[in-house]
Amino acid sequence: MSVQVVSAVGNYDGFYEVVGVKKPGGGGCWCMSYRDTRLNNLERPLYMQDECSREPGPGVLAYVDGVPAGWCSIAPRSSYRRLMHSRTIPFLDERDAWAAVCFVVRPTFRGQGLMTVLLEGAVEHARAHGAEVVEGYPIETDTPGRVDIISGYVGTTRLFERAGFERAAETAAHSGGRVRWIMRKELS
């Protein structure tokens, strides 16, 4: 199995395969939950197509043997409207941390460690664009029980710790009833 992580810039078709809504007239996130939920379902793909046309882009994609398999949204925190106004995920300092807020792995590629590869690729993408620090807001995994797919889109503390992130602060945010943490990795 050959895995390659690339920027979404110039790869909108891959983004569409992993994240896009295929059902005509169907609604979906299009990875807009943190960016701008005011956009309707017809505007979301156009917004993301524009984001995929210019640096630094909205995130990274994992290709397995040339097939789009996974997605990680990574961008400066200031580009995520929801994070800029969040009452549950605080700012830790004045730096514009890059934030990894969402992971999607297509069903046929799950269980192969792609989230780890995506997070590593996301960190390198942020580093290449001058990031000083990268944050994520994953769910706590020290709590017993299986992490459901809906709650796990933000990643887990275990995933981030394996990638060299440290717990910086507990948040007031929850996903699937689990506490979310600010996990940080200094790059400078």
C-alpha positions in Angstrom: 0.0 0.0 0.0 1.4 3.4 -1.1 0.2 6.4 0.9 0.9 10.0 -0.2 -0.3 13.1 1.7 -0.7 16.2 -0.4 -2.1 19.7 -0.1 -5.6 20.2 -1.3 -4.4 23.0 -3.4 -4.9 21.9 -7.0 -6.7 18.7 -5.8 -10.3 19.7 -5.5 -11.4 16.5 -7.3 -9.8 14.5 -4.5 -11.4 16.7 -1.9 -14.8 16.1 -3.5 -14.3 12.3 -3.6 -13.6 12.2 0.2 -15.8 15.0 1.6 -18.2 16.0 -1.1 -21.9 15.2 -1.1 -22.7 13.0 -4.1 -26.5 12.8 -3.8 -28.1 15.5 -5.9 -29.8 18.1 -3.6 -28.3 16.4 -0.6 -27.0 18.4 2.3 -23.7 18.0 4.0 -20.9 19.7 5.9 -18.3 20.0 3.0 -15.9 20.7 5.9 -17.6 24.0 6.5 -18.7 23.4 10.1 -15.8 25.5 11.4 -15.3 27.8 8.4 -18.7 29.4 7.8 -22.0 27.5 8.4 -24.0 30.5 7.0 -23.3 29.2 3.5 -26.0 27.1 2.1 -25.5 23.6 0.5 -25.1 25.1 -3.0 -22.5 27.6 -1.9 -20.3 25.2 0.1 -18.8 23.3 -2.8 -18.0 26.6 -4.6 -16.4 28.0 -1.5 -14.2 24.9 -1.0 -13.3 24.8 -4.7 -12.0 28.4 -4.3 -10.1 27.4 -1.2 -8.5 24.5 -3.1 -7.4 26.9 -5.8 -4.9 29.0 -3.7 -2.3 28.7 -1.0 -2.3 27.7 1.7 -5.5 25.7 0.9 -8.0 24.3 3.3 -6.1 21.1 4.3 -4.4 17.9 3.1 -5.6 14.7 1.4 -4.3 11.2 1.7 -4.1 9.1 -1.5 -3.8 5.3 -1.1 -2.3 3.8 -4.3 -3.5 6.9 -6.2 -7.1 6.8 -4.8 -8.3 9.7 -2.6 -8.8 8.1 0.8 -8.7 10.7 3.6 -8.9 14.3 4.5 -7.6 16.6 7.3 -8.7 20.2 7.6 -5.6 22.3 8.6 -5.4 26.0 8.3 -4.7 29.1 10.5 -7.2 29.4 13.3 -8.1 32.8 12.1 -9.6 31.3 8.9 -12.1 29.3 11.0 -15.0 31.6 11.8 -16.5 29.2 14.4 -13.1 29.0 16.3 -12.7 32.8 16.3 -16.0 33.1 18.1 -15.9 30.0 20.2 -17.0 30.2 23.8 -15.7 26.7 24.6 -12.3 26.5 22.9 -10.2 29.3 24.3 -7.1 31.1 22.7 -4.0 30.1 24.6 -1.8 33.0 23.3 -1.7 35.7 20.7 -0.2 33.5 17.9 -2.4 32.4 15.0 -2.0 28.7 15.6 -2.8 26.4 12.7 -5.7 24.2 13.7 -6.4 20.6 12.6 -10.1 20.5 13.2 -11.5 17.6 11.1 -10.6 14.2 9.8 -12.5 12.1 7.2 -11.4 8.6 6.1 -13.5 6.9 3.4 -15.0 3.7 4.8 -13.0 1.3 2.6 -9.8 2.8 4.0 -10.5 2.8 7.7 -8.5 0.8 10.1 -5.2 1.4 8.2 -3.7 4.2 10.3 -4.6 7.0 7.8 -5.5 9.5 10.5 -2.0 9.3 11.9 -0.6 9.8 8.4 -3.0 12.6 7.7 -2.1 14.4 11.0 1.7 14.1 10.3 1.1 15.4 6.7 -1.0 18.3 8.1 1.7 19.3 10.5 4.3 19.3 7.7 1.9 21.3 5.5 1.5 23.9 8.3 5.3 24.0 8.8 5.9 24.6 5.1 3.6 27.6 5.3 5.4 29.2 8.3 3.3 27.9 11.2 4.8 28.4 14.6 2.4 26.1 16.4 -0.3 23.6 15.5 -3.4 22.8 17.6 -6.1 20.2 17.5 -9.2 19.9 19.6 -9.7 16.1 20.0 -11.9 14.1 22.3 -10.5 12.5 25.5 -9.8 8.8 25.0 -9.1 7.9 28.6 -12.8 7.5 29.1 -13.9 3.9 28.6 -16.1 3.0 25.6 -15.8 3.0 21.9 -15.4 6.3 20.0 -18.2 6.6 17.5 -17.5 7.8 14.0 -19.6 10.9 14.4 -17.7 12.1 17.5 -14.3 10.9 16.3 -14.1 13.4 13.4 -12.1 15.7 15.6 -9.5 13.0 16.4 -8.6 11.6 19.8 -6.1 12.7 22.4 -4.2 9.4 21.8 -3.8 10.2 18.1 -2.4 13.6 18.8 -0.1 12.4 21.6 1.3 9.8 19.2 2.1 12.6 16.8 4.1 14.6 19.4 1.3 16.9 20.6 1.0 17.8 24.2 -2.2 18.5 26.3 -2.3 22.3 26.7 -5.7 22.8 28.2 -9.0 21.1 28.8 -11.8 22.9 27.0 -15.5 23.4 27.8 -16.3 21.7 24.4 -17.6 18.2 24.1 -18.2 15.7 21.3 -20.3 12.6 21.8 -20.3 13.4 25.5 -16.5 13.4 25.7 -14.4 16.3 26.8 -12.2 17.9 24.2 -8.7 19.1 24.8 -6.5 21.7 23.2 -3.5 19.7 22.0 -0.4 21.6 20.8 2.7 21.0 18.9 5.4 23.7 18.8 7.1 24.0 15.4 9.5 27.0 15.9 
